[in-house]
Structures are given as structure tokens and as C-alpha cells.
Amino acid sequence: MITLQQIHMKTMKIMENKRLKLPIGIQTFETIRSDGFVYVDKTKYLVDMIDSGDLHFFARPRRFGKSVTVSTLYALFSGKKDLFKGLYAEEFLNRPDFEPSPVIWLNLSKVTTSCGLETLKESLKDVTIEVAEELGVDVPKDLSASDIFRRIIISASNKYKQKVVILLDEYDAPYTDFFNDPDMAIKVRDLLRDYYVQIKSNEKHIRFVFITGISKFAKIGVFSTLNVTSDLSLTPEFAEMCGYTEEEILQYFPDYIDDTAKYMGITPKELIEKMRYYYNGFSFDREAKARLYNPFSTLEFFREKEFFNFWMDTGRSKVIADYMKNHNLTVEQFRMYPISRDFAKSPGDVDIATPEAFLYQCGYLTLRKGTTDNLSLDYPNTEVLNSMSELVAQNIFAEKANVINSEMLAALFYNDIDKIVEVFNRLLSGIPYDDYESAAKQSIYFNRYQFSVQEWLYRSTILAFLRGCGIATVAEMHTNLGRADLVISHKGNTWIIEIKVAYKGENPEKKAEEAMQQIIDKNYAKQFPGAVGIAMAIDDTLRQITDVKTVRP
């Protein structure tokens, strides 16, 4: 195993002590290579892909490096040798049989989707015409976008006397913008089907096709219209083509590791351990072996030198919050959620996707090994888990979320048990209990929990809220004698929480005493010196914490 020091020395020699810039927001390979930005060499995967066939599809969540990959392919097929000096693909460009090709590079995330179908059609047409102008081919402007696309393929091939390369980035962007509007999604799907059929119809003019998106939506038609599409999305050999492995972070960012560790007052090794816990964990291969960091979060972390939920803070947080609210979803119901391998490969189209399929395709859930030969879904890392928890808390408290978050942080800081209980009760009073019953039953069934629907709802809601506050909280913490409901760690202090529900006719005080005795008998606090045990009884009729006992060291 290569050590941090060895990688650091090797990389410093390559860089000749020159500090490269962080490529935050830079999605163009040529800019990264020409203007002194860090480039993590992924070109081996591109060469292997080109050598293995001429029609490929690759799905990854947003901000995972798909556009940089497409941009790199554009430079590669364009024959820009100077950009590849020292990279793996330099050999590919020096092959005797290599010839540059005209490249049709389409990024459908540029298509305007917010002003109705007709505007969308015109925007798709404009994006297509831009490609014609870049290639220097004349096309009639009064045709549909699909007809213009066809003309570009044929005209570029004829003009350059070469088969063309088609790079289709974010092919599904116009479609996925309407996951909350199924009727519009169907109309956009039909429009895109007519567009993509031009690839099949003109394949004799095409050398190579690479398509990216967030998932393989079968009904769009791009796959049903093509004879063969090599889907690399779950292939182990290409699992690390986008995203950063931990070894790549060590190799390409040694200065930033040192600077950040020094700023935080910890060692580089301790920093990597914290980064692994907070940002690592995305897995895309069908064996669920590879573990990847999201590039955007990694780069932002090195710039800000702070553990923050960078990925969720961009783009679609409001959309995801609305989706969670509209579907009455909780956070805990998707922990180790069992799925089949067929589901992992084809989770379904936007207009019919189940919640787990939607969250998986958007990157909020990732693959994990299952208990059998199948797979499971779970949150990739602490960043995503905390972000989703925060969205749930915002749904409950709306504009008051920040205030109540601050109150909880203050209560923990001052070890104010009464205030902690007060905040929890405000939380519980905001839950439309019956709306979440099906989610609770589903999670209990999948995870074989040995407690009731009500207890699951109370516990999971409190858990999501604490995580949403950025408070380190573990559920079902195993000891040699049992499992504590919640273990909270904050500013060097620890609290063990055990929750009991008093149903109609039961005495809440006795339930609190029962919870307190369980903390003592099971010795939950033994591994946490100085931990405070909090035994809570929730009156199921009032849906409030009415009795509390504490166990202090």
C-alpha cells in the first residue's frame, strides 16, 4: 500500500513545486490543462472505452465529473496532443493509425425548460445550430431540431471526409426537469425520441458515440433506437471513471491536504479519516466495491477548509425538499433498502419512478452490498445523510428551522436537558403523524426492527432532526448487551437516549423508569465516559414527551 509520504514526494516532483489551482466550477478539460488547474488523470478509462467499442452510455449523478469527461473526449478526438502530455492518453494520440475526427458535442443541460414546450423546442434547436456553426457546416434554420441534427451529422462527415464523433452530455436534462410534472415529461420524452433517432438513422456517418446522463431512461428512446449500446454505468472496470478515489486525493492534492490539516490543527492522516467519514462512499459498480468522493464537495472542502454539505447546497435542494414532502418520505426508511440487481441497472423512467428509484438516480442513495446476492441502497456518506435530514427538518418547521436548530445546539452546549426536551416536543408537534405510517411500516419490514410503528416514527424524526442540525448522532448503537436508541456526540459531550412509548392506558412515568433502567442494565454509557443517559417517555395520545429520567455519571 502506497503511503501518504510516498505519494506526496512523487507528486511534488511531477509538479516541480508548482501549486496547481483547484478546478472549482471548471468543466472544460482544455482550460484545466492550460491554465494551471489540478487534473486527476482519468484518461486510461477513456482509452479503454474507445478500444472496447464505438457506442457507450455512462450514468452518474450531477456534479460528478461527467462534463469534464465529455470535454476530455472532445480534446482527445480533436487530436489536441499538447493537452495530453504526461497523461495516459498521450500514447493513444501517438498511435500510427490515429486520425482526428469532427466532433458533435451537445450539452442538453443548456436547453431552456422553464418556459413551456414551444420554448423548449426552440432552445433545443438553438443548441443544435450552435454545434453546426462550430463545425462550419451550413444547415437550414427553418427545420426542426431533429432534422438539423441529422443534417449536421451528414454534412460534417462529408465536409471533413471523416466519420463524426457524437458526444451527448446530459442527454436526459430536459426530461428530468419535469419529474414533478408527468404529463410534461411525456411530451418532452417524445420530442427527445425524435431527436435521438437520428443517431441510429445515420450510423454509417458515425465513428463513436458517448452519452451521459443521470440514468438510463428507457422510454426516452435513445436506447431502443440504437442497435447496441454499451452501458458502462455499473461496470466494475469503469466504476472509477468519474469521481475521486482516496488514493487519487492523496496523489493529486498533497499540498491542500497539508494546508487543511494544519488549519484544523490535526495531522494529514486524521484529516483523511475525517474526510472519508464525511465525503467518501459513492458506489456505482454492480459489486458495490468501489468507494468514491464527489469531486465538487472535495474541491469545495479544500477551498473552505470546513466540513459542510457542499453538494446538496447547490442546485436542487428545494426541489428535493418538495419531493420528500409531497411523497411523505422520511430519512430512515431508505437505510439499507434492499433492491435487485435488475433494479440497479434499470430503475425506471421519471414519470413512473418510485421514490427509491428517483433518489438513487439523482445520487442521494447509492449502492451497497445486500444481505443476499442482491444489493441495497443507502446514503453515500455523512454529507448526504445530514443534508437529507436537514431537508426533513425544514419541511416540518418551514421558516423556523434555523431558529430551532440554534436552540438545540445551545441546549446541548449547556447540557440543558429541559431545553432539549422542549425542542424535541416542538419537533414532534409538527409531524403529520398518519402521513408517514406507510413509510414506517415499510422500513420496519425491510430492516426487521423489533419495535412498533409509533416508536420508529418518533425515533427516526428526532434522529433526522439532530443530523440535520449537524450533530453527530448514531441510531441503534450496539453494545455487548443491547442497542441504544440514539447516541449523540457534540463538543466533546455524549448523551445516550432511550425512548419508550406509552400507549393508551399505559403510565408514561413507568415507561420513563423502564427506559432509565434499560440504560443502566444494558450498560449503554460504559464506552462513553461522562455520558448522560436520558430516558424519555412519549405519550402516544398527546404525541409529546411527558416524562424524563436522567442517568448521570
Summary of the structure (lengths in Angstrom):
residues: 553
radius of gyration: 26.5
end to end distance: 43.1
largest distance: 85.3
contacts: 1773
relative contact order: 0.08
helix: 50%
strand: 16%
